[in-house]
């Protein structure tokens, strides 16, 4: 469900690139619905773990993990709200769509990052080496996303004098919120490694 939030956010960026703002609004509502569903699942998981007799000595770690997973959906919803607040000027979007590091590339990498995290979490049940390996992949992907964020922010700042203040702030916040999605995924991957190490010790 969390991944659905991220994938819909990715489609929002593509819709924004096509200047289809009515669709962006609809997709933002879809992200919010998925986020609410993720919240419901989060609450159910917390109750099951808190009341269950499983995960002996590791309940806190699993509770932390599902909390961090929920933060991915929260961050995706925040990013969706930012981009749907108001249409972004074509010229401003063009700054972020040209060159090697683009907004589209950033959301593609975020999607892959979250998908890799899912593979890592699923592998915890059957193959702890794969779980750790995938978690390390998430870390590497998050570092790549950080580089894209830095380049996009620098590109935006270089054109600061040409951009209307509110549009500049909106796009800068969007880039930061997208980065928070990747940061939350990295936090989850670190917890996966922690849980695996404890399970094997």
N, C-alpha and C positions, 0 to 999 in steps of 0.2 A: 504494500500500500504506500509505503514511503517512496519507493521507486516510482510509483505512478505519479506522485507529486512532482518528482524531479523531471520525469519525461514530459509531463504536461507543461512544466515551466520551460523546458527546452522548446516545445512547440510554440509557446508564447513569444519567445525571442525570434523565431522564424516568422511568426505572424507580424511582429513589429517591424522586421526587416522589409516586409511587403507593405508596411503602413496600413495593415488591416486592423484598425483599433477596435472596431466592434467585436471582432473575433478575439482580440487580446482580452477584452473585458469578460467575455464568456469563458475563456480559458482560465482566467484568474479565479472565477467562481468555481470552476472544476477543481483547481488546485485546493481551494478552501474546503470543498466537500471531501476530497481525498485526505486532507489534513485532519478533518474531524473524524473520519473513519480510523485513521492512524491513532488518534487520541483514544478512541474507544478501545482499540486493540491494546494500546499501551496500558490502559487502566485494567483490562482483563488479565494481561500478563503479570502486572504487579500483584494483583490479588492471588493469582495462581502460585506465583513464586513465594509470596509471603506466607501463604497458608500450606504450601506443599511440604512434604518431607524429603524432597529431592534437593540436589545441589548442596549437600552437606558442607558447611563451612565456606560456601561460595555464593550464598544468596545475595550478599551486598554487591558482588562483582556483576552478577547477572542483572540485578536491579539497575546498576549504573549503566550497563550496556543498553538495556532497553530505553533508559532515559536519554542516552546519547542518540540512539536511533530516532527517537521521537524529535530530537532537536534538528535532525536533518529535515524532517517535514515542516517544522516550525520555520526554519531558515528559508526553505523553498517558498512557503506562503508569504513570508516577509518580502522576498524578492519579487514575487508575483504582484503583490500590492504596490510595490514601488514602480514597476513598469506600467501598471494599469492606471496609475493616478492621473496621468495626463499624456496625450500624444507627444512623442518626441519628434523634434524637427528632423526632416530628411537630411539636412546638412550635418547635424550632430550625429545621427546614426551612421552616416557615411564615414565619419572619422573613425568609427569603431568597427567598420566592415572592410577597411582597406589595410593592406600590409600583411605581414606574416602572422601577427597575433590579432585575432578578431573576437568579437563578442560571440559569434557563432562557434568558433573554435573553443572558447571557454566553456560554453554550455555542453558542447559535445564531450569535452574532457570530464566535466562534472558528472554527466550521465554514465560514462565509462567507470569513473571512480566509484560511484554508488553501486553500480552493477557488480564491480569487483568486490566491494565490501559484502554484498549479499552472498557471493560465492564463498567468501571467507567464513561468514557466519554459518552457512549451510555445511561447510566442510568440517566444522567443529564436531559434528556428530559421527563422522566416518573416517576422516583423514586429517589429523592434527598438523601434519607437516604441510599439507596443502593450505590449511587454514592460516598458518603463519606466513607461508609464501605469498598468499593472496593479500594478507594484511600489509606485508612489506610493499607489495605492488600499489596498494592504496596510498601509502606514504609517498611513494615516488610520484604517483599521479597528482597528489595534492601539491607537491613541490612544483610540478610543471604548471599547475593552475595558478600558483602563486606568481610564477614568472609572467604568465599571460596577464594576470591582474596588474602587476607592476608596469608592464609595457602599455596596457590600455590606459591606466591612470596617467602615465607619462605623456602618452599621445593626446589625451584629453586636456591635460594641463598646458601642453604646448599651444593649444588653440583656445586657451581660456578667454582671451580678449575678444574672440569672435563669437562666443556663445553667450546667450542670454543667461542671467544668473540662475534662475529657477531650473532651467533645462540642464545647466551644468551640475547643479546640486543633485538633481534627480538621477542623472546618469552616473555620477560619481557614487551615489548611494546604491544604485543598482549593482554596480561592479563589486562594491563591498559586500552586499547581501549575497550575491552569487558566490563570492569567496567563502562566506560563512557556511554555505552548504558543504563545500569541500572540507572546510575545517572540522565540521561536525562529523563527517565521514572518517576523517583521519583519527579523531578522538575515539570513535568506535573501533577502528582497526587496532589502536593501541590496547584497548580493553580486551579485544579478542586474544592478543598475544599474552596479556596478563593472565587471563583465564586458562589458556592452554598451559602456560608455565606452572600455574598452581595445580592444575589437574594432573600434571606429570610428576610433580614433586612429592 
